[in-house]
């Protein structure tokens, strides 16, 4: 039970951090992060879906991950 409560607490913290970070980045940056880090798409596919360059997708993913950690 304690483990499940800790997991739920961690999930709530992540959700709160994600909401805050999402407000601070461009929609395409968030979408590139979501497609790669959350949905597991390769950067090439995320780039095609967002209209960003592949390198920009990698930068966006890293930037959002860092912002989430900082939050």
N, CA, C and O atoms as CSV, one atom per row, in Angstrom:
chain,resi,resn,atom,element,x,y,z
A,1,UNK,N,N,0.827,-1.199,0.000
A,1,UNK,CA,C,0.000,0.000,0.000
A,1,UNK,C,C,0.870,1.261,0.000
A,1,UNK,O,O,0.597,2.215,-0.729
A,2,UNK,N,N,1.897,1.252,0.811
A,2,UNK,CA,C,2.784,2.416,0.874
A,2,UNK,C,C,3.452,2.639,-0.478
A,2,UNK,O,O,3.572,3.775,-0.936
A,3,UNK,N,N,3.880,1.569,-1.107
A,3,UNK,CA,C,4.514,1.676,-2.421
A,3,UNK,C,C,3.547,2.277,-3.441
A,3,UNK,O,O,3.938,3.141,-4.226
A,4,UNK,N,N,2.308,1.836,-3.436
A,4,UNK,CA,C,1.307,2.364,-4.367
A,4,UNK,C,C,1.042,3.839,-4.100
A,4,UNK,O,O,0.878,4.616,-5.041
A,5,UNK,N,N,0.997,4.233,-2.841
A,5,UNK,CA,C,0.795,5.639,-2.503
A,5,UNK,C,C,1.966,6.490,-2.976
A,5,UNK,O,O,1.772,7.593,-3.488
A,6,UNK,N,N,3.179,5.977,-2.803
A,6,UNK,CA,C,4.359,6.706,-3.277
A,6,UNK,C,C,4.337,6.857,-4.788
A,6,UNK,O,O,4.667,7.922,-5.311
A,7,UNK,N,N,3.952,5.800,-5.495
A,7,UNK,CA,C,3.859,5.876,-6.959
A,7,UNK,C,C,2.824,6.908,-7.392
A,7,UNK,O,O,3.061,7.680,-8.321
A,8,UNK,N,N,1.692,6.919,-6.729
A,8,UNK,CA,C,0.638,7.882,-7.065
A,8,UNK,C,C,1.097,9.308,-6.782
A,8,UNK,O,O,0.815,10.217,-7.563
A,9,UNK,N,N,1.797,9.507,-5.675
A,9,UNK,CA,C,2.339,10.822,-5.354
A,9,UNK,C,C,3.325,11.274,-6.430
A,9,UNK,O,O,3.278,12.421,-6.876
A,10,UNK,N,N,4.215,10.374,-6.844
A,10,UNK,CA,C,5.186,10.691,-7.897
A,10,UNK,C,C,4.475,11.038,-9.202
A,10,UNK,O,O,4.887,11.958,-9.908
A,11,UNK,N,N,3.419,10.312,-9.522
A,11,UNK,CA,C,2.668,10.562,-10.748
A,11,UNK,C,C,1.998,11.942,-10.686
A,11,UNK,O,O,1.975,12.669,-11.679
A,12,UNK,N,N,1.457,12.295,-9.521
A,12,UNK,CA,C,0.838,13.610,-9.369
A,12,UNK,C,C,1.869,14.732,-9.501
A,12,UNK,O,O,1.591,15.769,-10.104
A,13,UNK,N,N,3.056,14.521,-8.935
A,13,UNK,CA,C,4.123,15.521,-9.081
A,13,UNK,C,C,4.521,15.686,-10.545
A,13,UNK,O,O,4.716,16.805,-11.019
A,14,UNK,N,N,4.639,14.573,-11.253
A,14,UNK,CA,C,4.991,14.639,-12.668
A,14,UNK,C,C,3.903,15.348,-13.463
A,14,UNK,O,O,4.206,16.164,-14.334
A,15,UNK,N,N,2.656,15.052,-13.179
A,15,UNK,CA,C,1.550,15.715,-13.879
A,15,UNK,C,C,1.573,17.223,-13.636
A,15,UNK,O,O,1.361,18.007,-14.562
A,16,UNK,N,N,1.829,17.626,-12.401
A,16,UNK,CA,C,1.895,19.047,-12.072
A,16,UNK,C,C,3.078,19.710,-12.784
A,16,UNK,O,O,2.937,20.793,-13.353
A,17,UNK,N,N,4.232,19.064,-12.750
A,17,UNK,CA,C,5.409,19.598,-13.433
A,17,UNK,C,C,5.159,19.703,-14.933
A,17,UNK,O,O,5.530,20.697,-15.557
A,18,UNK,N,N,4.535,18.686,-15.511
A,18,UNK,CA,C,4.251,18.685,-16.950
A,18,UNK,C,C,3.322,19.835,-17.311
A,18,UNK,O,O,3.532,20.503,-18.324
A,19,UNK,N,N,2.307,20.075,-16.504
A,19,UNK,CA,C,1.380,21.171,-16.779
A,19,UNK,C,C,2.106,22.517,-16.755
A,19,UNK,O,O,1.856,23.379,-17.597
A,20,UNK,N,N,3.000,22.690,-15.791
A,20,UNK,CA,C,3.753,23.944,-15.695
A,20,UNK,C,C,4.707,24.129,-16.869
A,20,UNK,O,O,4.793,25.212,-17.447
A,21,UNK,N,N,5.419,23.064,-17.214
A,21,UNK,CA,C,6.385,23.144,-18.309
A,21,UNK,C,C,5.665,23.373,-19.633
A,21,UNK,O,O,6.119,24.165,-20.459
A,22,UNK,N,N,4.563,22.696,-19.832
A,22,UNK,CA,C,3.821,22.822,-21.093
A,22,UNK,C,C,3.421,24.274,-21.361
A,22,UNK,O,O,3.395,24.706,-22.513
A,23,UNK,N,N,3.115,25.016,-20.319
A,23,UNK,CA,C,2.751,26.425,-20.476
A,23,UNK,C,C,3.938,27.290,-20.883
A,23,UNK,O,O,3.755,28.385,-21.415
A,24,UNK,N,N,5.146,26.807,-20.636
A,24,UNK,CA,C,6.349,27.610,-20.882
A,24,UNK,C,C,7.040,27.299,-22.205
A,24,UNK,O,O,7.998,27.981,-22.570
A,25,UNK,N,N,6.579,26.295,-22.920
A,25,UNK,CA,C,7.232,25.944,-24.191
A,25,UNK,C,C,6.249,26.094,-25.346
A,25,UNK,O,O,5.033,26.118,-25.154
A,26,UNK,N,N,6.795,26.192,-26.526
A,26,UNK,CA,C,5.963,26.275,-27.732
A,26,UNK,C,C,5.199,24.963,-27.918
A,26,UNK,O,O,5.689,23.899,-27.540
A,27,UNK,N,N,4.010,25.038,-28.496
A,27,UNK,CA,C,3.231,23.812,-28.722
A,27,UNK,C,C,3.985,22.745,-29.524
A,27,UNK,O,O,3.879,21.558,-29.217
A,28,UNK,N,N,4.736,23.149,-30.534
A,28,UNK,CA,C,5.488,22.173,-31.336
A,28,UNK,C,C,6.585,21.513,-30.506
A,28,UNK,O,O,6.881,20.332,-30.693
A,29,UNK,N,N,7.186,22.267,-29.596
A,29,UNK,CA,C,8.216,21.709,-28.717
A,29,UNK,C,C,7.604,20.653,-27.805
A,29,UNK,O,O,8.156,19.565,-27.647
A,30,UNK,N,N,6.470,20.976,-27.210
A,30,UNK,CA,C,5.794,20.012,-26.335
A,30,UNK,C,C,5.384,18.772,-27.126
A,30,UNK,O,O,5.560,17.647,-26.658
A,31,UNK,N,N,4.844,18.978,-28.310
A,31,UNK,CA,C,4.399,17.845,-29.127
A,31,UNK,C,C,5.569,16.949,-29.505
A,31,UNK,O,O,5.440,15.725,-29.486
A,32,UNK,N,N,6.707,17.541,-29.846
A,32,UNK,CA,C,7.893,16.749,-30.176
A,32,UNK,C,C,8.329,15.926,-28.968
A,32,UNK,O,O,8.678,14.754,-29.107
A,33,UNK,N,N,8.309,16.537,-27.781
A,33,UNK,CA,C,8.640,15.809,-26.558
A,33,UNK,C,C,7.664,14.662,-26.332
A,33,UNK,O,O,8.076,13.526,-26.095
A,34,UNK,N,N,6.381,14.959,-26.405
A,34,UNK,CA,C,5.355,13.958,-26.141
A,34,UNK,C,C,5.458,12.783,-27.111
A,34,UNK,O,O,5.388,11.623,-26.706
A,35,UNK,N,N,5.621,13.095,-28.377
A,35,UNK,CA,C,5.686,12.032,-29.383
A,35,UNK,C,C,6.880,11.113,-29.164
A,35,UNK,O,O,6.775,9.902,-29.359
A,36,UNK,N,N,8.013,11.678,-28.760
A,36,UNK,CA,C,9.214,10.859,-28.602
A,36,UNK,C,C,9.323,10.233,-27.214
A,36,UNK,O,O,9.530,9.026,-27.093
A,37,UNK,N,N,9.185,11.045,-26.172
A,37,UNK,CA,C,9.414,10.557,-24.807
A,37,UNK,C,C,8.229,9.788,-24.239
A,37,UNK,O,O,8.416,8.826,-23.495
A,38,UNK,N,N,7.024,10.196,-24.579
A,38,UNK,CA,C,5.839,9.565,-24.007
A,38,UNK,C,C,5.295,8.476,-24.930
A,38,UNK,O,O,5.056,7.345,-24.506
A,39,UNK,N,N,5.103,8.841,-26.202
A,39,UNK,CA,C,4.518,7.898,-27.153
A,39,UNK,C,C,5.532,6.929,-27.756
A,39,UNK,O,O,5.155,5.909,-28.332
A,40,UNK,N,N,6.816,7.250,-27.621
A,40,UNK,CA,C,7.862,6.344,-28.084
A,40,UNK,C,C,8.130,6.350,-29.574
A,40,UNK,O,O,8.732,5.412,-30.096
A,41,UNK,N,N,7.695,7.392,-30.271
A,41,UNK,CA,C,7.964,7.467,-31.706
A,41,UNK,C,C,9.426,7.826,-31.962
A,41,UNK,O,O,10.032,8.554,-31.177
A,42,UNK,N,N,9.987,7.325,-33.043
A,42,UNK,CA,C,11.338,7.762,-33.421
A,42,UNK,C,C,11.325,9.252,-33.779
A,42,UNK,O,O,10.295,9.791,-34.184
A,43,UNK,N,N,12.459,9.897,-33.628
A,43,UNK,CA,C,12.557,11.333,-33.900
A,43,UNK,C,C,12.177,11.666,-35.335
A,43,UNK,O,O,11.609,12.727,-35.596
A,44,UNK,N,N,12.483,10.778,-36.258
A,44,UNK,CA,C,12.154,11.016,-37.669
A,44,UNK,C,C,10.636,11.137,-37.838
A,44,UNK,O,O,10.158,12.026,-38.543
A,45,UNK,N,N,9.890,10.255,-37.199
A,45,UNK,CA,C,8.433,10.300,-37.303
A,45,UNK,C,C,7.867,11.528,-36.585
A,45,UNK,O,O,6.940,12.170,-37.080
A,46,UNK,N,N,8.423,11.846,-35.430
A,46,UNK,CA,C,7.975,13.031,-34.705
A,46,UNK,C,C,8.240,14.291,-35.523
A,46,UNK,O,O,7.423,15.212,-35.533
A,47,UNK,N,N,9.371,14.328,-36.201
A,47,UNK,CA,C,9.704,15.473,-37.051
A,47,UNK,C,C,8.692,15.604,-38.184
A,47,UNK,O,O,8.245,16.706,-38.502
A,48,UNK,N,N,8.338,14.491,-38.783
A,48,UNK,CA,C,7.368,14.523,-39.878
A,48,UNK,C,C,5.999,15.010,-39.386
A,48,UNK,O,O,5.312,15.750,-40.091
A,49,UNK,N,N,5.611,14.599,-38.192
A,49,UNK,CA,C,4.299,14.985,-37.658
A,49,UNK,C,C,4.246,16.438,-37.201
A,49,UNK,O,O,3.192,17.071,-37.266
A,50,UNK,N,N,5.367,16.964,-36.743
A,50,UNK,CA,C,5.379,18.328,-36.202
A,50,UNK,C,C,5.884,19.367,-37.185
A,50,UNK,O,O,5.706,20.567,-36.977
A,51,UNK,N,N,6.513,18.905,-38.258
A,51,UNK,CA,C,7.086,19.843,-39.216
A,51,UNK,C,C,8.432,20.398,-38.777
A,51,UNK,O,O,8.951,21.333,-39.388
A,52,UNK,N,N,8.995,19.826,-37.723
A,52,UNK,CA,C,10.306,20.244,-37.237
A,52,UNK,C,C,11.399,19.399,-37.876
A,52,UNK,O,O,11.136,18.317,-38.401
A,53,UNK,N,N,12.622,19.904,-37.825
A,53,UNK,CA,C,13.766,19.114,-38.259
A,53,UNK,C,C,14.052,18.052,-37.196
A,53,UNK,O,O,13.722,18.234,-36.024
A,54,UNK,N,N,14.664,16.949,-37.613
A,54,UNK,CA,C,14.971,15.858,-36.687
A,54,UNK,C,C,15.850,16.361,-35.545
A,54,UNK,O,O,15.612,16.023,-34.386
A,55,UNK,N,N,16.841,17.149,-35.857
A,55,UNK,CA,C,17.725,17.678,-34.811
A,55,UNK,C,C,16.943,18.537,-33.823
A,55,UNK,O,O,17.219,18.515,-32.624
A,56,UNK,N,N,15.977,19.287,-34.322
A,56,UNK,CA,C,15.155,20.134,-33.456
A,56,UNK,C,C,14.301,19.283,-32.521
A,56,UNK,O,O,14.059,19.666,-31.377
A,57,UNK,N,N,13.849,18.141,-33.003
A,57,UNK,CA,C,13.071,17.226,-32.162
A,57,UNK,C,C,13.929,16.729,-31.001
A,57,UNK,O,O,13.471,16.696,-29.859
A,58,UNK,N,N,15.166,16.346,-31.290
A,58,UNK,CA,C,16.067,15.892,-30.228
A,58,UNK,C,C,16.313,17.001,-29.201
A,58,UNK,O,O,16.311,16.749,-27.996
A,59,UNK,N,N,16.522,18.210,-29.679
A,59,UNK,CA,C,16.754,19.339,-28.776
A,59,UNK,C,C,15.508,19.598,-27.932
A,59,UNK,O,O,15.609,19.822,-26.725
A,60,UNK,N,N,14.341,19.568,-28.559
A,60,UNK,CA,C,13.090,19.799,-27.834
A,60,UNK,C,C,12.885,18.751,-26.748
A,60,UNK,O,O,12.512,19.079,-25.621
A,61,UNK,N,N,13.127,17.506,-27.085
A,61,UNK,CA,C,12.959,16.433,-26.101
A,61,UNK,C,C,13.881,16.650,-24.905
A,61,UNK,O,O,13.444,16.572,-23.757
A,62,UNK,N,N,15.145,16.921,-25.172
A,62,UNK,CA,C,16.099,17.139,-24.095
A,62,UNK,C,C,15.770,18.361,-23.260
A,62,UNK,O,O,15.910,18.347,-22.037
A,63,UNK,N,N,15.335,19.408,-23.924
A,63,UNK,CA,C,15.000,20.644,-23.221
A,63,UNK,C,C,13.814,20.437,-22.280
A,63,UNK,O,O,13.852,20.854,-21.123
A,64,UNK,N,N,12.768,19.793,-22.781
A,64,UNK,CA,C,11.582,19.564,-21.946
A,64,UNK,C,C,11.909,18.608,-20.811
A,64,UNK,O,O,11.449,18.814,-19.687
A,65,UNK,N,N,12.693,17.566,-21.075
A,65,UNK,CA,C,13.072,16.633,-19.994
A,65,UNK,C,C,13.820,17.371,-18.893
A,65,UNK,O,O,13.572,17.130,-17.711
A,66,UNK,N,N,14.730,18.265,-19.262
A,66,UNK,CA,C,15.485,19.036,-18.287
A,66,UNK,C,C,14.559,19.951,-17.490
A,66,UNK,O,O,14.695,20.079,-16.273
A,67,UNK,N,N,13.624,20.579,-18.182
A,67,UNK,CA,C,12.681,21.465,-17.495
A,67,UNK,C,C,11.812,20.673,-16.513
A,67,UNK,O,O,11.518,21.151,-15.418
A,68,UNK,N,N,11.403,19.465,-16.904
A,68,UNK,CA,C,10.609,18.625,-16.016
A,68,UNK,C,C,11.402,18.230,-14.771
A,68,UNK,O,O,10.870,18.233,-13.661
A,69,UNK,N,N,12.662,17.893,-14.963
A,69,UNK,CA,C,13.514,17.547,-13.824
A,69,UNK,C,C,13.670,18.720,-12.884
A,69,UNK,O,O,13.635,18.562,-11.664
A,70,UNK,N,N,13.845,19.908,-13.461
A,70,UNK,CA,C,14.002,21.121,-12.650
A,70,UNK,C,C,12.741,21.462,-11.878
A,70,UNK,O,O,12.810,21.937,-10.745
A,71,UNK,N,N,11.594,21.221,-12.487
A,71,UNK,CA,C,10.318,21.482,-11.813
A,71,UNK,C,C,10.195,20.566,-10.626
A,71,UNK,O,O,9.195,20.613,-9.911
